[in-house]
Amino acid sequence: MVDRTDLLLKQHLYTVFGERDASKRRAAIAVVWNKDGVFICRLGAFAGLGSIDAAIRSIQEQFPHFVCSELSAPECFHGIGRLAWGYGLPNELPQITGLNIGVVSNNRLSALYTFLDPL
């Protein structure tokens, strides 16, 4: 079986977290995430596709013009990976940076832990 962890981390960053269109984002969540997946960040633990979507929408609403960027290539092995990311205004240095650590099962994300770097 091919390890898709790097692809799933990138898809989560761009087609899930970076997608502002609600219907496109929900469709991407259904492709990238397991139905019982858990997104864990400073705001809490969000289990299930609807809860993950609501958490992402809430964060996007706080930063309406921000876009996602990769700060380094994903590092992955055995269904676990990490991806350093930035979040900020287009064509500017990211105002927020952090690290996503993803766990994959059945070729989809089963857990994603998001850590923010100190400001």
C-alpha positions, 0 to 999 in steps of 0.5 A, a space after each residue: 500500500 502506498 503511504 498517502 500521508 504527505 498528500 493528505 496533509 497537503 489536501 487538508 491544508 489547501 482543499 479543506 482548511 484553505 477552502 472558503 466555499 462551504 460546499 467545496 470544503 465539506 466535499 473535500 473533508 469527506 475525501 480527506 478525513 475518516 468519518 470518525 476523524 478527530 481534529 485537535 487544536 487549542 480550541 478543543 477536540 472536534 470529532 466527526 466530519 460536521 464538527 471538523 467543518 464547523 471548527 474550520 469555518 469558525 477559524 476562517 471567520 476570524 481571519 477572513 482574508 488569510 491563506 495557507 502556505 507550506 513552510 516545508 515539505 511534509 515529513 512522513 512515515 508509517 501513516 504519521 506525518 508532520 507539515 509546517 504551515 503558515 497562515 496570513 495575508 496573500 503575498 505577505 509573510 505568514 502572521 501565524 505559523 504552526 505544525 500539523 501532525 496527522 495520523 492516517 488510517 484507511 487512506 484518510 486522516 483519522 487524527 490531526 493535531 495542530 500546534 501554533 508557534 509562539 507569536 
